Amino acid sequence: MRPSVLHRQNRPWHNLVAPLKPLTKYSWSYIYWFPTVFVVSYYFYNLKIVSGRSMQPTLNPDSSLWRDVGLFNRYAIHTKLEFKRGDIVALRSPEDPTRVLVKRIVALAGDRVTTLPPYPDPVILVPQGKAWIEGDEPFHSDDSNRFGPVPLSLIESRLVAVVWPPSRFGHLYRPTSVDQDTSTPHKHSAYRLAMAELERQRWRNNRVTVVPRSSP
């Protein structure tokens, strides 16, 4: 018997450790890249799965067999503090901090909002440092009409694009004008969707009065 073979036979642990070497190599790669992935996902961009029906038909439409996966911008919220009416954002629930909600910013501080049931007051003035958030499907949404204005500090990120499913990949559509060419069935469908979104947008805007701030 060759000495090298005899040496291996005297080290039974060698057969156990050898298969783990490739795993160790990959583990070091994960450890090497972990800080970069953490910084990017915590301070810049991350992915979230959107659950529920509260943002239909903008997100998770009935026509899709998959739940939407969105790319969210944390940098715009945490660092630049950009809060805009109409933005879809991810925030911590004021009722349960372990839950992350995906809603739309409808009004900001100083705006007067005509509320929806079950909110007890028909009209509310949004206080400083808070926002009024709602789901696009008001009858299936736990939002400000339930728990009132939310602190801006609970808002974590802003939705930039849908990355899954592939059929819905791309930036969010914000209607400003409607293509009048309905010569093809595809464009006819897009036209109807755009008109429906415009109607929802007008309905939201009509319930919000932006109160001008008095000059000092």
Helices and strands as residue ranges (DSSP letters): H 3-9, H 13-17, G 18-20, H 21-39, I 40-44, E 45-49, E 69-73, H 75-78, E 88-92, E 100-108, E 111-114, E 123-125, E 130-134, G 138-140, H 144-147, E 150-151, G 152-154, E 155-164, G 166-168, E 170-171, H 185-206, E 208-210
